[in-house]
């Protein structure tokens, strides 16, 4: 019985800033934008790929203490959000850089066999982008 990825969750402190990064810089499409009880989550995904990425606020559905703890990890950059692939890594890097994202690592060949780079999203999450084979 095969299993596939359906959704992944990335905590963000500001959904609008996250959209500038994930939608505008990375080119993901918005699939849902929901507000409830003062919190908001936005679902994005790569066109043609059936995997949802839910950008959610840490305090939504959590106690104040749990939300504070998660937000602290996010803003310190302690969480890795995702690894994306691009057919043209150099062009993608320039688009992400132009969005104002913090560059952590320029494109480089890695010892594990990929060429990739690293950024922080507006919430501090580590995001890697690798060249498609």
VENBELVEN-V774010 format. One record per pair of residues at least 12 apart in sequence whose ideal C-beta (glycine too) atoms are under 8 Angstrom apart, sorted by the first residue. I is the first residue (numbers start at 1). J is the second residue. If there is no record, write none. Layout:
BEGIN
i: {I,I}
j: {J,J}
END
This chain:
BEGIN
i: {4,5,6,6,6,7,7,7,7,7,8,8,8,8,8,9,9,9,10,10,10,10,10,10,10,10,11,11,11,11,11,11,11,11,11,12,12,12,12,12,12,12,12,13,13,13,13,13,13,13,14,14,15,15,15,15,15,17,17,18,18,18,18,18,19,19,19,20,20,21,21,21,21,21,22,22,22,22,23,24,25,25,25,25,25,26,26,26,26,26,27,27,27,28,28,28,28,28,29,29,29,29,30,30,30,31,31,31,31,36,37,39,39,39,39,39,40,40,41,41,41,41,41,42,42,43,46,53,58,58,58,59,74,74,74,75,75,76,77,77,77,77,79,79,79,80,80,80,80,81,81,81,81,82,82,83,83,83,83,83,84,84,84,84,85,85,85,85,86,86,86,86,87,87,89,89,89,89,89,89,89,90,92,93,93,93,93,96,96,101,101,101,101,101,102,102,103,103,103,104,104,104,104,104,105,105,107,114,114,115,115,116,116,116,116,117}
j: {50,51,50,51,52,43,51,52,53,54,51,52,53,54,82,53,54,56,53,54,55,56,81,82,121,125,56,57,58,70,71,74,79,123,125,55,56,57,74,121,122,123,125,57,58,71,74,75,122,123,122,123,40,41,42,55,57,122,123,42,55,121,122,123,42,44,55,99,122,96,99,101,121,122,44,53,55,121,44,99,95,96,98,99,101,84,92,95,96,129,46,47,95,44,45,46,47,53,44,45,46,47,42,43,44,43,44,45,52,60,60,56,57,59,60,61,57,60,54,55,56,57,60,54,55,55,84,82,70,71,74,71,123,124,125,123,124,124,120,124,125,126,124,125,126,125,126,127,128,121,125,126,127,127,128,116,127,128,129,130,127,128,129,130,129,130,131,132,129,130,131,132,131,132,107,115,116,117,129,130,131,107,129,106,107,117,129,119,129,119,120,121,122,127,119,120,117,118,119,117,118,119,120,126,117,118,131,130,131,130,131,128,129,130,131,129}
END
